[in-house]
Amino acid sequence: MGTANENWWPRLVNGGSRCDGRVEVYENGSWGRVQDTLWDLNDSHVVCRQLGCGHALETYKSSQYEESDGRPWVYDIQCHGQESQLRDCRISGPLNSSVADSSDVVILCSEHIQLKLSDGGSPCAGRVEIYYNGTWGSVCDDSWDMIDAEVVCKQLGCGHVMDMSLPSSYEPGSGPVWLKDVKCSGNESFLWECPSAQLGHQDDCSHKEDVRIMCSDHKEMRLVNGKNRCEGRVEVFYNKTWGTVCSESLDFHDAAVICKQLHCGVLVDVSYDNKLFGAGTGPIWLGEIDCTSHESSLWKQTHERVISRGRG
């Protein structure tokens, strides 16, 4: 197998994994991004195969990817699709860069894998889902335990596992069940590194058995005791408990961000009268708020140091 310092070795960059992203090739000591007006799925199959990324699911042109240091290289590459390496294809170029459009070649290979938690109120709670073979699917809960859940929370940067018994009222999955019989040691960086059945469609698992977890960094917000969901006392869910927000530091700008985060439109009024919506109970989770009103959520400008039991 070749190495990445060989001429015409490809790589995929700025995607979600090494099997997704903009095509770049190594030639004469430097990397350059490929621009080829005739690039097709056969060319993409060869790149995916050479990188050990399965087969190509999608290929398209994009100018949205982050710029690289490498200059654009314009080629006319024609593969049959069965070649083991890109340099085995017929290659004309590099051509005059003036004939290039501004779009880079982008590939999605079948071995591109992602992980997320869905329908749980934040990126750190919900149904465990894996993106594989171009489709989001779920994980079967047979043999699932706390160690497996810890690997998910760690991989997502969501702290540690808090709960593995989320209510079945959470939305069921709709895609395939991609994984079952997961048996992690706890040292893995990715869920798919754990000893388990091979990634693929698990016909003997239903979506009633989808894994749902909550990690320690899960946070939610709501307004309570109002006439509708867009009016009331601000409450924050953190550390498995609903608590309140310190009113001493919450001003008009902060409240405007809360309305935006809850998809409740434009802020109309802020009240600090406990008689209006009732006094809160539980811990005071959030203080020292200083929004500019341009943030999309309160979490964009707060840090873990301000989430604590305290006085408001």
C-alpha positions as CSV (number, residue, x, y, z in Angstrom):
1,M,0.0,0.0,0.0
2,G,1.3,3.5,-0.8
3,T,2.0,6.3,1.6
4,A,0.8,9.9,1.7
5,N,4.1,11.3,0.4
6,E,3.8,9.5,-2.9
7,N,2.8,11.4,-6.0
8,W,-0.9,11.2,-6.7
9,W,-1.8,10.0,-3.3
10,P,-5.3,11.5,-2.5
11,R,-6.9,12.7,0.8
12,L,-10.3,14.1,1.8
13,V,-10.2,17.2,4.0
14,N,-12.6,19.5,5.9
15,G,-15.3,16.9,6.0
16,G,-16.8,15.0,9.0
17,S,-14.1,12.3,8.8
18,R,-11.2,11.1,6.7
19,C,-13.8,9.5,4.4
20,D,-15.6,12.7,3.6
21,G,-14.6,16.0,2.2
22,R,-12.7,17.9,-0.5
23,V,-10.4,16.0,-2.7
24,E,-6.7,16.9,-2.5
25,V,-3.8,15.1,-4.1
26,Y,-0.1,15.1,-3.3
27,E,2.2,15.9,-6.2
28,N,5.8,17.0,-6.3
29,G,6.1,17.8,-2.7
30,S,2.8,19.6,-2.0
31,W,-0.9,19.1,-1.6
32,G,-3.3,20.7,-4.0
33,R,-7.1,20.7,-4.3
34,V,-8.6,19.1,-7.4
35,Q,-10.8,21.0,-9.8
36,D,-12.1,18.8,-12.6
37,T,-15.1,19.7,-14.6
38,L,-15.5,16.1,-15.8
39,W,-15.1,14.4,-12.4
40,D,-17.7,11.7,-11.9
41,L,-18.7,8.9,-9.6
42,N,-16.2,6.4,-11.1
43,D,-13.3,8.8,-10.2
44,S,-14.8,9.0,-6.7
45,H,-15.0,5.2,-6.3
46,V,-11.3,4.9,-6.9
47,V,-10.4,7.6,-4.3
48,C,-12.7,5.9,-1.7
49,R,-11.2,2.5,-2.4
50,Q,-7.6,3.8,-2.2
51,L,-8.3,5.4,1.1
52,G,-9.9,2.3,2.6
53,C,-13.2,4.2,2.8
54,G,-15.5,1.7,0.9
55,H,-17.3,3.0,-2.1
56,A,-18.4,6.5,-3.1
57,L,-22.0,7.4,-2.1
58,E,-22.0,10.9,-3.5
59,T,-19.8,13.3,-5.4
60,Y,-20.4,17.0,-6.1
61,K,-18.8,20.4,-6.6
62,S,-18.6,22.9,-3.8
63,S,-17.0,26.3,-3.1
64,Q,-18.2,26.3,0.5
65,Y,-15.3,24.3,2.0
66,E,-12.6,26.1,4.0
67,E,-9.7,27.3,1.8
68,S,-6.5,25.3,2.0
69,D,-2.9,26.3,1.6
70,G,-2.7,24.2,-1.6
71,R,-3.3,25.9,-4.9
72,P,-6.1,24.6,-7.1
73,W,-4.9,22.0,-9.6
74,V,-7.0,21.5,-12.7
75,Y,-7.0,18.1,-14.2
76,D,-8.9,15.9,-16.6
77,I,-9.1,12.6,-14.7
78,Q,-10.9,9.7,-16.3
79,C,-11.2,6.4,-14.3
80,H,-13.2,3.3,-15.2
81,G,-14.0,2.9,-11.5
82,Q,-12.2,-0.4,-11.0
83,E,-8.6,1.0,-10.6
84,S,-7.0,0.4,-7.2
85,Q,-5.3,3.8,-7.1
86,L,-6.0,7.2,-8.6
87,R,-2.7,7.3,-10.5
88,D,-3.8,4.2,-12.4
89,C,-6.4,6.3,-14.2
90,R,-5.9,8.4,-17.3
91,I,-4.7,11.8,-16.1
92,S,-4.2,14.9,-18.2
93,G,-2.8,17.9,-16.4
94,P,-2.3,19.9,-14.5
95,L,-4.0,22.2,-17.0
96,N,-3.9,25.9,-17.1
97,S,-5.7,27.1,-14.0
98,S,-7.6,29.7,-16.0
99,V,-9.9,27.0,-17.3
100,A,-11.0,26.0,-13.8
101,D,-14.3,27.0,-12.2
102,S,-14.2,28.0,-8.5
103,S,-15.7,24.7,-7.3
104,D,-13.7,21.9,-5.6
105,V,-14.5,18.2,-6.0
106,V,-16.2,16.8,-2.8
107,I,-16.7,13.1,-2.0
108,L,-18.8,11.2,0.5
109,C,-17.6,7.6,0.9
110,S,-19.6,4.8,2.5
111,E,-17.2,4.4,5.5
112,H,-17.8,8.0,6.6
113,I,-19.3,7.5,10.1
114,Q,-20.7,10.1,12.5
115,L,-22.5,10.0,15.9
116,K,-25.1,12.2,17.5
117,L,-27.9,12.2,20.2
118,S,-31.3,13.1,18.8
119,D,-34.6,14.3,20.1
120,G,-33.4,14.8,23.6
121,G,-33.5,18.6,23.9
122,S,-29.8,19.2,23.4
123,P,-26.8,17.6,21.6
124,C,-26.0,15.8,24.9
125,A,-29.2,13.8,25.4
126,G,-31.5,11.6,23.3
127,R,-31.5,8.6,21.0
128,V,-28.0,7.4,20.0
129,E,-27.7,7.6,16.2
130,I,-25.0,6.7,13.8
131,Y,-24.5,8.0,10.3
132,Y,-23.4,5.2,8.1
133,N,-23.7,4.3,4.4
134,G,-25.2,7.7,3.8
135,T,-28.1,7.3,6.3
136,W,-28.8,8.0,10.0
137,G,-29.8,5.0,12.0
138,S,-30.0,3.9,15.6
139,V,-28.3,1.5,18.0
140,C,-30.0,-1.6,19.6
141,D,-30.0,-1.7,23.4
142,D,-29.2,-5.4,23.8
143,S,-26.1,-5.7,26.0
144,W,-25.9,-1.9,26.3
145,D,-24.4,-0.7,29.6
146,M,-22.9,2.4,31.3
147,I,-19.5,1.8,29.9
148,D,-20.9,1.9,26.3
149,A,-22.8,5.1,27.2
150,E,-19.6,6.7,28.7
151,V,-17.8,6.2,25.3
152,V,-20.7,8.0,23.5
153,C,-20.6,11.0,26.0
154,K,-16.8,11.2,25.8
155,Q,-16.8,11.0,22.0
156,L,-19.4,13.8,21.7
157,G,-17.6,16.0,24.3
158,C,-20.6,15.9,26.5
159,G,-19.0,14.9,29.9
160,H,-20.0,11.6,31.5
161,V,-23.2,9.5,31.4
162,M,-25.9,10.6,33.7
163,D,-28.9,8.5,32.7
164,M,-29.7,5.5,30.5
165,S,-33.4,5.2,31.2
166,L,-34.9,8.1,29.3
167,P,-38.6,7.8,28.8
168,S,-40.0,5.9,25.9
169,S,-42.0,9.0,25.0
170,Y,-38.9,10.2,23.2
171,E,-39.3,10.0,19.5
172,P,-38.5,6.5,18.0
173,G,-35.9,6.2,15.3
174,S,-37.1,5.9,11.7
175,G,-34.0,4.7,9.8
176,P,-32.1,1.4,10.0
177,V,-30.7,-0.1,13.2
178,W,-27.0,0.0,12.4
179,L,-25.4,-1.5,15.5
180,K,-26.0,-4.0,18.3
181,D,-24.1,-6.2,20.8
182,V,-21.8,-3.3,21.7
183,K,-19.2,-4.2,24.3
184,C,-16.9,-1.3,25.0
185,S,-14.0,-1.4,27.5
186,G,-14.3,2.3,28.1
187,N,-10.9,3.3,26.6
188,E,-12.2,3.7,23.0
189,S,-12.4,7.1,21.4
190,F,-15.2,6.2,19.1
191,L,-18.2,3.9,19.6
192,W,-17.4,1.9,16.4
193,E,-14.1,1.0,17.9
194,C,-15.8,-1.1,20.5
195,P,-16.1,-4.9,20.0
196,S,-19.5,-5.4,18.6
197,A,-21.4,-6.7,15.6
198,Q,-20.2,-5.2,12.4
199,L,-21.8,-2.0,11.3
200,G,-24.7,-2.8,9.1
201,H,-28.5,-3.3,9.1
202,Q,-29.6,-5.3,12.1
203,D,-32.9,-7.0,11.1
204,D,-33.6,-8.5,14.5
205,C,-33.8,-5.2,16.4
206,S,-36.8,-2.9,16.4
207,H,-36.9,0.8,17.2
208,K,-38.6,0.0,20.5
209,E,-35.1,-1.1,21.5
210,D,-33.3,2.1,20.5
211,V,-30.6,3.3,23.0
212,R,-31.3,6.6,24.7
213,I,-28.9,8.3,27.1
214,M,-28.3,11.6,28.9
215,C,-24.8,13.0,29.4
216,S,-23.8,15.4,32.2
217,D,-23.5,18.4,29.8
218,H,-27.1,18.2,28.8
219,K,-28.9,21.5,29.3
220,E,-32.4,22.6,28.5
221,M,-34.4,25.7,29.0
222,R,-38.1,26.4,29.4
223,L,-40.6,29.1,30.5
224,V,-43.2,27.9,33.1
225,N,-46.4,29.2,34.7
226,G,-47.2,31.4,31.8
227,K,-50.2,31.3,29.4
228,N,-48.2,29.5,26.8
229,R,-44.7,28.1,26.2
230,C,-43.3,31.5,25.3
231,E,-44.2,33.2,28.6
232,G,-43.2,32.5,32.2
233,R,-40.4,32.0,34.7
234,V,-37.1,30.9,33.1
235,E,-35.9,27.5,34.2
236,V,-32.8,25.6,33.3
237,F,-32.4,21.8,33.3
238,Y,-28.9,20.7,34.4
239,N,-27.4,17.8,36.3
240,K,-30.8,16.0,36.0
241,T,-32.6,18.8,37.9
242,W,-34.7,21.8,36.9
243,G,-33.6,25.0,38.5
244,T,-33.8,28.7,38.1
245,V,-31.8,31.6,36.6
246,C,-30.5,34.5,38.8
247,S,-32.6,37.6,38.1
248,E,-30.0,40.1,39.4
249,S,-27.9,39.8,36.2
250,L,-30.5,39.0,33.6
251,D,-31.3,42.1,31.5
252,F,-33.2,42.9,28.3
253,H,-30.4,41.6,26.0
254,D,-30.2,38.3,27.9
255,A,-34.0,37.8,27.7
256,A,-33.9,38.5,24.0
257,V,-31.5,35.6,23.6
258,I,-33.8,33.3,25.6
259,C,-36.7,34.2,23.3
260,K,-34.5,33.4,20.3
261,Q,-33.2,30.1,21.8
262,L,-36.8,28.9,22.5
263,H,-38.0,30.0,19.0
264,C,-40.4,32.4,20.6
265,G,-39.9,35.5,18.4
266,V,-39.0,38.9,19.6
267,L,-38.8,39.8,23.3
268,V,-41.8,41.9,24.5
269,D,-41.2,42.4,28.2
270,V,-39.1,41.3,31.2
271,S,-40.5,41.1,34.7
272,Y,-38.8,40.4,38.0
273,D,-42.0,40.1,40.0
274,N,-42.3,36.6,41.5
275,K,-46.0,37.1,42.0
276,L,-46.5,37.1,38.3
277,F,-45.2,33.6,37.5
278,G,-44.5,32.2,41.0
279,A,-41.2,31.8,42.9
280,G,-38.8,29.2,41.6
281,T,-37.7,26.0,43.4
282,G,-34.6,23.9,43.2
283,P,-31.1,25.1,42.6
284,I,-30.2,28.4,40.9
285,W,-28.2,27.1,38.0
286,L,-27.2,30.2,36.1
287,G,-25.8,33.6,36.9
288,E,-23.3,36.2,35.7
289,I,-25.1,36.4,32.3
290,D,-23.8,39.0,29.9
291,C,-25.4,38.6,26.4
292,T,-25.3,41.1,23.6
293,S,-28.6,39.8,22.1
294,H,-26.8,38.6,19.0
295,E,-26.1,35.1,20.4
296,S,-28.3,32.2,19.2
297,S,-28.5,30.6,22.7
298,L,-27.6,31.4,26.3
299,W,-25.0,28.6,26.2
300,K,-23.0,30.5,23.5
301,Q,-21.8,33.0,26.1
302,T,-22.0,31.2,29.4
303,H,-19.4,28.7,30.6
304,E,-19.5,25.8,33.1
305,R,-18.2,28.1,35.8
306,V,-21.5,30.0,35.9
307,I,-23.6,26.9,36.3
308,S,-23.7,26.1,40.0
309,R,-25.8,26.2,43.0
310,G,-25.9,29.8,44.3
311,R,-27.8,32.8,45.2
312,G,-29.7,34.9,42.7
